[in-house]
């Protein structure tokens, strides 16, 4: 049975799609947070308040890593949001790699890949 017709291929593919979709959603929300802070958006405005409240859980683990840089007036350059975006991208990449490890591999294909790993 080749790896393209394996019963595990479709669920693994769906799993990778879900991981990339969730990453995209988190990244877009964090990008909005970053831009709104950078532009000094009114925190009490409905959209701004919504974005800040939704992204707080994603940004919270990183908030004390760097100090926020005051740009001008009420504008903030929030380094921690950029760090969160990079970390979540790396986590999603790791999750996708884990999914791909579950892919069925033929014996000849596995032998070639192992030889390539030995030689690199």
N, C-alpha and C positions, 0 to 999 in steps of 0.2 A: 504494500500500500504506500503510495507516495504521500508526501506531506501536504500536498494540495487537496487531496481527497480525504484527509483524516477527519474523523468526527470532532476533533478538538479544535480544528482550524477556525471555524465560524465563531464559536464562543470567545476564543482568544482575540480574534479580530474585533469583535464587539467590545471586549474589555479594553482594548487599546483605544478604540474610538471614544468610549466613555471617559477614559483617563484624559485624552487630549481635549475633549469637550469641556470637562470640568476645569482643566487647567486654563483653557481659553476664557471661560466665564470668570474665574478668579482673577486672571491677569487683566481683563477689561475693567472689572470693578476696581482693582487696585490702581490701574492707570487713571481712571476717573478721579479717584481719591488724590493721587499725586498731582494731577493737573488742577483740581479744585483748590488744593492747599497752596500750590504754586501761584495761582492767580488771585489768592486771597478771597475766595468765594464766601458769601454770607452763610455762616454755619447754621443759622436759623431758617434759611430758605428750605422749602420742602425737599427738593431734589438733593441738595447738598447734605441735608440732615439724613436723608435716606442712605445715601452713599456712605457717609461717615459711620452710620450705625451698622450697616451690613458689612463693611470692611473692617470694622474694629476688631472682630474676632480673628481675622486673618493677619492683621498688622500687629496685634497685641504682643505676640512673642518676641517681636523685634524692636518694640518702641524704646527700650532703654539701651540699645546697642550703640547708637550714634545720637549726638545732639541734633536737634532740628536747627537748620540754618535760616535765620531771618533774612529775607532777600530785600524787600522794601515794603513799607507800610504794613499791611496784614498778610503779605505773601510769605509762605514758608516753603523751603526746599526740604522735603522730608526724605532724607536718605534711607530711613528705615523701610519706607514703602518700596523703594527700589530693591533693597536687600530682600524683602519678603518676596518680591516678584521673581528674583533670581533663585531663591531657595525653593519656591514652589515649582518652578520650571525644572529644577534638578530632581525634585521628588517625583514629579510626573514622569520624567525620563527614566528614573529608576523603576517605577511601577511598570511602565511599558516594557522595559528590559526583562523584568520578572515574568510578565505575561508571555513574552517571546521565548523564554526558556522552557515554557510548557509545550511549545510547538513540537509535534511529532517529527522526528528526523530519521531518515533511512541510515542504515549502517555505513554504506559508502560515503554518504554526505557527512556523517559524524566523523569518519576517519579523515576525510579531507580537512574538515574544520579543526580537528585536533592537531593534524600535521602543521597547518598554518599557524596555530597558536604556539607550537613548539619552536617553529622557525622564526617567530617574531620576537 
